[in-house]
């Protein structure tokens, strides 16, 4: 399907979903069956659109994608049956069978059913991969994250490209025409020969056995993926995950040899994590709220193109989603453990915890009591995070964390990319030199952050003040929130304090879930506005403007947060915070 037609269909689907939300809110006790069908249809269409309308990755069978719907339904039915959520005689019989089988293995019936469902899901994926029905692999991504995980100690965050060029020259020489690569310490393009001046240092990081293994993997990768645009790959920005990510990804990469089918199998891991997360959200929050979250997750642009078919790139989102689930179930210690892992593997989830901490602070100021569940959350978050740090340090050395810190700093100081959402972009557009500020609205002739002469360091104090003030606005939104609702406001603080590419913004699924669960018309308005922002994105792209879509979203996020913050401030003055 053409990019143009795809965008139009997504705009129509988002508009229809917004209309359904309004109808559902105005008719809370009517037409439940019809609204249930409408939610199911629209969420299905958006998820289908997320997969590039069934095309998926090249070579994936459309029939397999249709069959996957039935497998997902079957697995969900199995688990629901053992929790009493399915009431048919067949479901009761299945639950009894699982309970009997579980007793013989000393496992609860729901755990037994989950294991059976997991085995069916894995078997379905395995058969699809082995029969070439699934070609769910993003080669560009897996070059970075398969090799980056397997050889974490040797290549770190900065040496993968040069190591690959070295290995290529000693083996298949498919990159003979590549003349430039990116130095990920500066994000500047440099000649390949300049990069190769580091060859002795990089080679010294490998033992002879590990260097031979790296060359063998590179040879297999180059031969498995003929025609790859290696010049483009060598111009990317490298691995962005923390050492803690590699404590799971590294052993998996080491156990799964490189091959076309194995890479497709690895490419489905994230899909299985997301499936598990949304089933957990569904079981905890119900159909409507889980549907809102899934729709928001699927409507964020470019996520599929950048990340789908990669290798374990949504472990952080899975962990945050499970933290939300266990917060709702008031299992604070378990929620904290998942949150601790999310922070260790990808730093920016920290701001979800900051939003919750602000909520806890407000409650403490009111009651002067420190609740046991707060301690359980913080304790387990610290234990999980420190355990990940300790394991990663033992596996990769203390220098890995120093390199990761350098990698984060480089990412925060790089220039503008059109797929970023950040308050920094809006701030520089308003205060930077020249025309194109507030007067040009959402269609500026130039994005000032992209200009060589514009440097955020020149506006350090003003930008700090802007971020503090914006954080106070978010704190207003947190003031009367429940713990779950506060935690899910984390993306607004990520937007305020960090620069994160759009392909991570499917975390807005959790924000949408939190907003949909809140009382008050202005939070419902905020949910609708989030969806409308992406209608603006797709419309903007179809006007062939093409470079400022990230600024458009950032501008709308800024205005939206300020307006809703003002409305909440007004209402807060009229009502006390919950105890």
MIKE-780757 format. One record per residue (C-alpha): x negated, y, z negated; residue number from 1; residue in three letters. Coordinates in pm, whole numbers, m for minus. Layout:
<recs>
east, north, up, pos, code
X, Y, Z, NUM, ALA
...
</recs>
This chain:
<recs>
east, north, up, pos, code
0, 0, 0, 1, UNK
m128, 347, 83, 2, UNK
m249, 573, m195, 3, UNK
11, 832, m95, 4, UNK
308, 595, m112, 5, UNK
183, 439, m435, 6, UNK
174, 778, m605, 7, UNK
527, 862, m492, 8, UNK
662, 531, m625, 9, UNK
489, 588, m959, 10, UNK
634, 939, m985, 11, UNK
984, 800, m921, 12, UNK
932, 521, m1176, 13, UNK
810, 763, m1446, 14, UNK
1105, 995, m1380, 15, UNK
1346, 703, m1409, 16, UNK
1187, 592, m1735, 17, UNK
1211, 943, m1879, 18, UNK
1579, 951, m1783, 19, UNK
1630, 613, m1952, 20, UNK
1467, 741, m2272, 21, UNK
1705, 1038, m2275, 22, UNK
2008, 817, m2212, 23, UNK
1898, 575, m2482, 24, UNK
1857, 857, m2732, 25, UNK
2198, 1005, m2653, 26, UNK
2378, 668, m2667, 27, UNK
2218, 477, m2956, 28, UNK
2511, 237, m3003, 29, UNK
2623, 188, m2643, 30, UNK
2529, m21, m2341, 31, UNK
2260, m217, m2523, 32, UNK
2249, m497, m2269, 33, UNK
2233, m259, m1973, 34, UNK
1961, m49, m2135, 35, UNK
1763, m360, m2221, 36, UNK
1772, m464, m1856, 37, UNK
1675, m112, m1747, 38, UNK
1374, m107, m1983, 39, UNK
1269, m450, m1859, 40, UNK
1299, m349, m1493, 41, UNK
1114, m18, m1521, 42, UNK
832, m151, m1737, 43, UNK
792, m442, m1495, 44, UNK
777, m206, m1198, 45, UNK
514, 13, m1366, 46, UNK
298, m284, m1465, 47, UNK
336, m415, m1111, 48, UNK
229, m74, m984, 49, UNK
m67, m84, m1223, 50, UNK
m190, m397, m1043, 51, UNK
m195, m199, m716, 52, UNK
152, m333, m640, 53, UNK
53, m697, m663, 54, UNK
m266, m670, m457, 55, UNK
m479, m695, m771, 56, UNK
m839, m763, m686, 57, UNK
m928, m887, m339, 58, UNK
m837, m1253, m294, 59, UNK
m590, m1286, m581, 60, UNK
m282, m1487, m485, 61, UNK
47, m1298, m503, 62, UNK
218, m1627, m583, 63, UNK
m10, m1672, m884, 64, UNK
87, m1328, m1012, 65, UNK
455, m1422, m988, 66, UNK
390, m1755, m1159, 67, UNK
208, m1569, m1436, 68, UNK
537, m1402, m1534, 69, UNK
688, m1744, m1605, 70, UNK
384, m1857, m1802, 71, UNK
391, m1541, m2015, 72, UNK
764, m1591, m2081, 73, UNK
709, m1956, m2178, 74, UNK
422, m1878, m2416, 75, UNK
617, m1596, m2580, 76, UNK
921, m1824, m2618, 77, UNK
710, m2086, m2794, 78, UNK
580, m1843, m3052, 79, UNK
917, m1675, m3102, 80, UNK
1085, m2012, m3155, 81, UNK
863, m2092, m3454, 82, UNK
931, m1750, m3610, 83, UNK
1308, m1796, m3587, 84, UNK
1350, m1527, m3320, 85, UNK
1498, m1777, m3070, 86, UNK
1819, m1937, m3192, 87, UNK
1907, m2192, m2923, 88, UNK
1912, m2562, m3010, 89, UNK
1617, m2622, m2779, 90, UNK
1417, m2352, m2960, 91, UNK
1504, m2501, m3299, 92, UNK
1396, m2843, m3178, 93, UNK
1066, m2705, m3052, 94, UNK
1009, m2526, m3384, 95, UNK
1069, m2851, m3572, 96, UNK
822, m3036, m3349, 97, UNK
557, m2770, m3406, 98, UNK
619, m2776, m3781, 99, UNK
582, m3155, m3791, 100, UNK
268, m3145, m3580, 101, UNK
130, m2858, m3784, 102, UNK
179, m3047, m4111, 103, UNK
m36, m3332, m3984, 104, UNK
m314, m3080, m3912, 105, UNK
m239, m2865, m4219, 106, UNK
m143, m2567, m4006, 107, UNK
174, m2351, m4015, 108, UNK
418, m2413, m3732, 109, UNK
367, m2066, m3582, 110, UNK
m11, m2122, m3571, 111, UNK
42, m2457, m3403, 112, UNK
274, m2302, m3145, 113, UNK
25, m2020, m3086, 114, UNK
m251, m2274, m3021, 115, UNK
m33, m2466, m2776, 116, UNK
72, m2144, m2601, 117, UNK
m289, m2030, m2585, 118, UNK
m395, m2364, m2436, 119, UNK
m124, m2335, m2169, 120, UNK
m227, m1976, m2086, 121, UNK
m594, m2069, m2066, 122, UNK
m519, m2377, m1857, 123, UNK
m311, m2170, m1616, 124, UNK
m594, m1920, m1577, 125, UNK
m853, m2196, m1544, 126, UNK
m661, m2373, m1268, 127, UNK
m606, m2043, m1089, 128, UNK
m976, m1965, m1099, 129, UNK
m1085, m2311, m990, 130, UNK
m843, m2308, m695, 131, UNK
m944, m1953, m592, 132, UNK
m592, m1825, m663, 133, UNK
m745, m1574, m905, 134, UNK
m1019, m1345, m783, 135, UNK
m985, m1105, m1073, 136, UNK
m1337, m969, m1081, 137, UNK
m1472, m614, m1055, 138, UNK
m1822, m677, m923, 139, UNK
m1946, m323, m983, 140, UNK
m1839, m339, m1348, 141, UNK
m1960, m691, m1411, 142, UNK
m2307, m603, m1283, 143, UNK
m2329, m353, m1568, 144, UNK
m2154, m541, m1845, 145, UNK
m2240, m905, m1775, 146, UNK
m2611, m834, m1730, 147, UNK
m2601, m557, m1991, 148, UNK
m2459, m797, m2251, 149, UNK
m2674, m1097, m2162, 150, UNK
m2997, m895, m2157, 151, UNK
m2907, m634, m2418, 152, UNK
m3238, m659, m2602, 153, UNK
m3444, m623, m2285, 154, UNK
m3261, m355, m2082, 155, UNK
m3082, m157, m2352, 156, UNK
m2885, 141, m2219, 157, UNK
m3140, 292, m1984, 158, UNK
m3340, 23, m1802, 159, UNK
m3088, m201, m1626, 160, UNK
m3112, m27, m1288, 161, UNK
m3491, m26, m1275, 162, UNK
m3506, m388, m1397, 163, UNK
m3261, m490, m1121, 164, UNK
m3468, m308, m857, 165, UNK
m3783, m481, m987, 166, UNK
m3613, m823, m980, 167, UNK
m3475, m755, m632, 168, UNK
m3819, m672, m493, 169, UNK
m3952, m1000, m629, 170, UNK
m3661, m1205, m489, 171, UNK
m3388, m1134, m231, 172, UNK
m3470, m768, m147, 173, UNK
m3108, m670, m76, 174, UNK
m3175, m319, m207, 175, UNK
m3448, m239, 45, 176, UNK
m3242, 55, 170, 177, UNK
m3173, 203, m177, 178, UNK
m3386, 515, m211, 179, UNK
m3242, 674, m528, 180, UNK
m3116, 559, m865, 181, UNK
m2981, 732, m1174, 182, UNK
m3193, 796, m1480, 183, UNK
m2940, 730, m1753, 184, UNK
m3148, 921, m2007, 185, UNK
m3063, 1242, m1823, 186, UNK
m2791, 1134, m1577, 187, UNK
m3004, 1283, m1300, 188, UNK
m3069, 1106, m970, 189, UNK
m3434, 1018, m916, 190, UNK
m3628, 843, m637, 191, UNK
m3662, 468, m680, 192, UNK
m4040, 496, m672, 193, UNK
m4028, 736, m966, 194, UNK
m3810, 491, m1159, 195, UNK
m4056, 211, m1085, 196, UNK
m4332, 395, m1267, 197, UNK
m4161, 251, m1577, 198, UNK
m4193, m106, m1446, 199, UNK
m4483, m212, m1675, 200, UNK
m4298, m92, m1985, 201, UNK
m3973, m260, m1881, 202, UNK
m4140, m587, m1784, 203, UNK
m4311, m595, m2124, 204, UNK
m3968, m606, m2292, 205, UNK
m3904, m946, m2128, 206, UNK
m4071, m1271, m2214, 207, UNK
m4175, m1478, m1912, 208, UNK
m3877, m1708, m1964, 209, UNK
m3630, m1421, m1997, 210, UNK
m3770, m1244, m1690, 211, UNK
m3734, m1564, m1486, 212, UNK
m3373, m1598, m1611, 213, UNK
m3299, m1234, m1525, 214, UNK
m3436, m1276, m1172, 215, UNK
m3232, m1594, m1127, 216, UNK
m2915, m1418, m1239, 217, UNK
m2987, m1123, m1014, 218, UNK
m3044, m1354, m717, 219, UNK
m2717, m1537, m784, 220, UNK
m2528, m1208, m822, 221, UNK
m2671, m1064, m499, 222, UNK
m2589, m1381, m305, 223, UNK
m2243, m1426, m461, 224, UNK
m2140, m1071, m374, 225, UNK
m2277, m1003, m26, 226, UNK
m2210, m658, 110, 227, UNK
m2204, m488, m230, 228, UNK
m2284, m114, m200, 229, UNK
m2586, m135, m427, 230, UNK
m2680, 227, m363, 231, UNK
m2350, 326, m527, 232, UNK
m2398, 81, m814, 233, UNK
m2745, 218, m886, 234, UNK
m2594, 568, m906, 235, UNK
m2345, 488, m1184, 236, UNK
m2383, 583, m1550, 237, UNK
m2467, 246, m1701, 238, UNK
m2346, 55, m2006, 239, UNK
m2154, 266, m2259, 240, UNK
m2073, 2, m2522, 241, UNK
m2237, m18, m2863, 242, UNK
m2473, m297, m2978, 243, UNK
m2179, m436, m3178, 244, UNK
m1992, m501, m2853, 245, UNK
m2273, m729, m2742, 246, UNK
m2252, m955, m3048, 247, UNK
m1946, m1112, m2884, 248, UNK
m2003, m1028, m2518, 249, UNK
m2368, m1140, m2524, 250, UNK
m2305, m1501, m2633, 251, UNK
m2011, m1529, m2389, 252, UNK
m2230, m1408, m2101, 253, UNK
m2503, m1652, m2204, 254, UNK
m2260, m1946, m2215, 255, UNK
m2089, m1870, m1882, 256, UNK
m2329, m1907, m1587, 257, UNK
m2302, m1665, m1297, 258, UNK
m2072, m1788, m1020, 259, UNK
m1779, m1649, m825, 260, UNK
m1526, m1852, m1021, 261, UNK
m1682, m1790, m1361, 262, UNK
m1685, m1416, m1301, 263, UNK
m1313, m1430, m1220, 264, UNK
m1258, m1620, m1543, 265, UNK
m1443, m1350, m1740, 266, UNK
m1239, m1087, m1556, 267, UNK
m917, m1224, m1709, 268, UNK
m1034, m1200, m2072, 269, UNK
m917, m841, m2109, 270, UNK
m578, m927, m1959, 271, UNK
m534, m1203, m2216, 272, UNK
m631, m961, m2496, 273, UNK
m376, m707, m2372, 274, UNK
m111, m977, m2344, 275, UNK
m175, m1083, m2702, 276, UNK
m170, m723, m2822, 277, UNK
162, m638, m2658, 278, UNK
323, m960, m2780, 279, UNK
212, m863, m3132, 280, UNK
352, m511, m3085, 281, UNK
676, m659, m2956, 282, UNK
712, m894, m3251, 283, UNK
637, m612, m3497, 284, UNK
807, m305, m3350, 285, UNK
1075, m457, m3132, 286, UNK
1151, m446, m2764, 287, UNK
1206, m72, m2713, 288, UNK
893, 60, m2884, 289, UNK
671, m208, m2733, 290, UNK
823, m128, m2393, 291, UNK
742, 242, m2432, 292, UNK
384, 155, m2526, 293, UNK
342, m86, m2233, 294, UNK
488, 164, m1987, 295, UNK
251, 438, m2106, 296, UNK
m42, 198, m2093, 297, UNK
38, 112, m1731, 298, UNK
113, 462, m1600, 299, UNK
m224, 619, m1688, 300, UNK
m408, 656, m1354, 301, UNK
m739, 495, m1245, 302, UNK
m754, 248, m1538, 303, UNK
m695, m53, m1314, 304, UNK
m941, 62, m1048, 305, UNK
m1220, 126, m1299, 306, UNK
m1180, m144, m1563, 307, UNK
m958, m431, m1453, 308, UNK
m1163, m738, m1370, 309, UNK
m1454, m616, m1577, 310, UNK
m1585, m802, m1880, 311, UNK
m1447, m746, m2230, 312, UNK
m1385, m374, m2185, 313, UNK
m1062, m358, m2391, 314, UNK
m1179, m526, m2709, 315, UNK
m1161, m186, m2885, 316, UNK
m800, m126, m2770, 317, UNK
m700, m478, m2874, 318, UNK
m851, m416, m3220, 319, UNK
m672, m80, m3253, 320, UNK
m343, m235, m3143, 321, UNK
m377, m509, m3405, 322, UNK
m465, m246, m3666, 323, UNK
m136, m71, m3583, 324, UNK
50, m402, m3612, 325, UNK
m92, m481, m3956, 326, UNK
m41, m126, m4081, 327, UNK
326, m163, m3991, 328, UNK
337, m497, m4176, 329, UNK
164, m329, m4472, 330, UNK
m133, m563, m4454, 331, UNK
m377, m280, m4509, 332, UNK
m689, m488, m4556, 333, UNK
m640, m676, m4228, 334, UNK
m564, m349, m4048, 335, UNK
m883, m201, m4188, 336, UNK
m1092, m494, m4066, 337, UNK
m963, m457, m3710, 338, UNK
m1019, m81, m3725, 339, UNK
m1376, m132, m3850, 340, UNK
m1452, m358, m3555, 341, UNK
m1302, m106, m3309, 342, UNK
m1525, 172, m3443, 343, UNK
m1835, m48, m3437, 344, UNK
m1781, m157, m3078, 345, UNK
m1673, 182, m2937, 346, UNK
m1731, 491, m3152, 347, UNK
m1435, 709, m3055, 348, UNK
m1170, 492, m3231, 349, UNK
m1310, 653, m3548, 350, UNK
m1067, 939, m3491, 351, UNK
m768, 709, m3537, 352, UNK
m897, 652, m3890, 353, UNK
m958, 1025, m3937, 354, UNK
m593, 1094, m3852, 355, UNK
m486, 833, m4109, 356, UNK
m728, 979, m4364, 357, UNK
m568, 1322, m4321, 358, UNK
m229, 1163, m4391, 359, UNK
m371, 992, m4703, 360, UNK
m518, 1322, m4815, 361, UNK
m183, 1496, m4792, 362, UNK
m19, 1221, m4994, 363, UNK
m294, 1233, m5258, 364, UNK
m253, 1608, m5295, 365, UNK
115, 1555, m5362, 366, UNK
97, 1254, m5595, 367, UNK
m260, 1267, m5734, 368, UNK
m261, 887, m5709, 369, UNK
m506, 676, m5516, 370, UNK
m311, 379, m5383, 371, UNK
m457, 31, m5375, 372, UNK
m370, m15, m5009, 373, UNK
m585, 286, m4914, 374, UNK
m878, 125, m5089, 375, UNK
m809, m209, m4914, 376, UNK
m804, m43, m4573, 377, UNK
m1125, 155, m4632, 378, UNK
m1306, m135, m4796, 379, UNK
m1232, m382, m4519, 380, UNK
m1303, m126, m4247, 381, UNK
m1644, m63, m4403, 382, UNK
m1715, m434, m4447, 383, UNK
m1619, m517, m4087, 384, UNK
m1809, m221, m3945, 385, UNK
m2122, m283, m4150, 386, UNK
m2111, m655, m4071, 387, UNK
m2101, m575, m3698, 388, UNK
m2391, m331, m3738, 389, UNK
m2595, m586, m3938, 390, UNK
m2534, m869, m3692, 391, UNK
m2615, m647, m3394, 392, UNK
m2933, m525, m3564, 393, UNK
m3043, m881, m3630, 394, UNK
m2973, m977, m3268, 395, UNK
m3111, m672, m3088, 396, UNK
m3331, m483, m3335, 397, UNK
m3296, m145, m3504, 398, UNK
m3406, 39, m3189, 399, UNK
m3078, m62, m3020, 400, UNK
m2885, 179, m3240, 401, UNK
m3127, 464, m3172, 402, UNK
m3084, 408, m2797, 403, UNK
m2706, 394, m2834, 404, UNK
m2705, 725, m3023, 405, UNK
m2909, 879, m2740, 406, UNK
m2662, 737, m2486, 407, UNK
m2366, 893, m2669, 408, UNK
m2537, 1231, m2682, 409, UNK
m2610, 1227, m2310, 410, UNK
m2244, 1147, m2236, 411, UNK
m2129, 1446, m2443, 412, UNK
m2356, 1695, m2266, 413, UNK
m2300, 1586, m1904, 414, UNK
m2114, 1810, m1661, 415, UNK
m1751, 1784, m1556, 416, UNK
m1602, 1481, m1383, 417, UNK
m1251, 1489, m1244, 418, UNK
m1147, 1180, m1443, 419, UNK
m1221, 1328, m1785, 420, UNK
m975, 1462, m2043, 421, UNK
m1127, 1700, m2296, 422, UNK
m1052, 2018, m2486, 423, UNK
m1401, 2128, m2380, 424, UNK
m1286, 2157, m2018, 425, UNK
m995, 2383, m2111, 426, UNK
m1206, 2594, m2348, 427, UNK
m1475, 2660, m2087, 428, UNK
m1212, 2741, m1827, 429, UNK
m1069, 3010, m2054, 430, UNK
m1391, 3168, m2185, 431, UNK
m1644, 3092, m1913, 432, UNK
m1766, 3364, m1673, 433, UNK
m1584, 3456, m1353, 434, UNK
m1228, 3415, m1232, 435, UNK
m1013, 3105, m1262, 436, UNK
m918, 3118, m1629, 437, UNK
m574, 3124, m1786, 438, UNK
m435, 3344, m1509, 439, UNK
m485, 3063, m1256, 440, UNK
m284, 2816, m1470, 441, UNK
m313, 2450, m1381, 442, UNK
m446, 2515, m1031, 443, UNK
m781, 2691, m1084, 444, UNK
m993, 2751, m772, 445, UNK
m1301, 2618, m953, 446, UNK
m1361, 2414, m1269, 447, UNK
m1609, 2620, m1466, 448, UNK
m1743, 2319, m1658, 449, UNK
m1876, 2187, m1326, 450, UNK
m2087, 2497, m1260, 451, UNK
m2461, 2474, m1321, 452, UNK
m2469, 2813, m1493, 453, UNK
m2197, 2721, m1745, 454, UNK
m2332, 2542, m2054, 455, UNK
m2122, 2458, m2359, 456, UNK
m2426, 2532, m2578, 457, UNK
m2385, 2901, m2495, 458, UNK
m2044, 2893, m2663, 459, UNK
m2132, 2672, m2958, 460, UNK
m1968, 2869, m3240, 461, UNK
m1658, 2959, m3042, 462, UNK
m1608, 2600, m2931, 463, UNK
m1653, 2473, m3287, 464, UNK
m1391, 2722, m3406, 465, UNK
m1153, 2615, m3128, 466, UNK
m1193, 2247, m3221, 467, UNK
m1138, 2317, m3591, 468, UNK
m822, 2517, m3517, 469, UNK
m692, 2247, m3283, 470, UNK
m765, 1986, m3549, 471, UNK
m553, 2186, m3793, 472, UNK
m268, 2174, m3540, 473, UNK
m302, 1794, m3527, 474, UNK
m304, 1790, m3908, 475, UNK
34, 1964, m3898, 476, UNK
163, 1676, m3683, 477, UNK
19, 1428, m3933, 478, UNK
170, 1597, m4240, 479, UNK
506, 1420, m4241, 480, UNK
404, 1109, m4050, 481, UNK
414, 753, m4177, 482, UNK
76, 571, m4188, 483, UNK
142, 409, m3850, 484, UNK
255, 737, m3695, 485, UNK
m50, 918, m3834, 486, UNK
m293, 651, m3714, 487, UNK
m152, 665, m3361, 488, UNK
m219, 1040, m3340, 489, UNK
m587, 952, m3312, 490, UNK
m604, 1020, m2935, 491, UNK
m537, 1389, m2999, 492, UNK
m850, 1408, m3215, 493, UNK
m1050, 1214, m2955, 494, UNK
m938, 1476, m2705, 495, UNK
m1046, 1753, m2943, 496, UNK
m1393, 1634, m3043, 497, UNK
m1520, 1408, m2763, 498, UNK
m1537, 1382, m2385, 499, UNK
m1384, 1051, m2280, 500, UNK
m1320, 937, m1924, 501, UNK
m965, 881, m1810, 502, UNK
m1002, 505, m1787, 503, UNK
m1004, 491, m2169, 504, UNK
m686, 693, m2198, 505, UNK
m457, 392, m2190, 506, UNK
m501, 437, m2568, 507, UNK
m210, 679, m2516, 508, UNK
4, 365, m2533, 509, UNK
m43, 374, m2910, 510, UNK
31, 747, m2928, 511, UNK
349, 690, m2726, 512, UNK
453, 411, m2963, 513, UNK
401, 638, m3263, 514, UNK
594, 926, m3106, 515, UNK
881, 700, m3003, 516, UNK
915, 576, m3360, 517, UNK
931, 926, m3518, 518, UNK
1235, 1124, m3611, 519, UNK
1276, 1476, m3480, 520, UNK
1361, 1612, m3140, 521, UNK
1023, 1771, m3081, 522, UNK
837, 1439, m3111, 523, UNK
1074, 1296, m2854, 524, UNK
995, 1601, m2642, 525, UNK
624, 1529, m2686, 526, UNK
673, 1173, m2563, 527, UNK
859, 1295, m2256, 528, UNK
593, 1556, m2194, 529, UNK
315, 1295, m2204, 530, UNK
491, 1107, m1928, 531, UNK
560, 1428, m1737, 532, UNK
190, 1515, m1751, 533, UNK
112, 1212, m1539, 534, UNK
387, 1301, m1296, 535, UNK
191, 1625, m1265, 536, UNK
m129, 1427, m1208, 537, UNK
12, 1222, m922, 538, UNK
179, 1528, m770, 539, UNK
m147, 1721, m795, 540, UNK
m333, 1446, m611, 541, UNK
m74, 1449, m335, 542, UNK
m125, 1821, m286, 543, UNK
m479, 1724, m180, 544, UNK
m640, 1939, m446, 545, UNK
m837, 1641, m567, 546, UNK
m1101, 1773, m808, 547, UNK
m920, 1925, m1105, 548, UNK
m671, 1653, m1198, 549, UNK
m862, 1588, m1523, 550, UNK
m838, 1958, m1606, 551, UNK
m466, 1952, m1527, 552, UNK
m404, 1678, m1783, 553, UNK
m632, 1844, m2039, 554, UNK
m453, 2177, m1993, 555, UNK
m112, 2013, m2036, 556, UNK
m232, 1818, m2342, 557, UNK
m354, 2142, m2499, 558, UNK
m32, 2335, m2437, 559, UNK
183, 2038, m2539, 560, UNK
1, 1987, m2870, 561, UNK
14, 2356, m2959, 562, UNK
387, 2383, m2884, 563, UNK
483, 2067, m3074, 564, UNK
253, 2169, m3359, 565, UNK
435, 2502, m3385, 566, UNK
774, 2327, m3389, 567, UNK
658, 2082, m3656, 568, UNK
516, 2368, m3866, 569, UNK
854, 2536, m3852, 570, UNK
1033, 2217, m3958, 571, UNK
774, 2133, m4223, 572, UNK
846, 2456, m4403, 573, UNK
1209, 2351, m4425, 574, UNK
1155, 1999, m4560, 575, UNK
912, 1837, m4808, 576, UNK
663, 1571, m4701, 577, UNK
761, 1208, m4766, 578, UNK
632, 1040, m5081, 579, UNK
</recs>
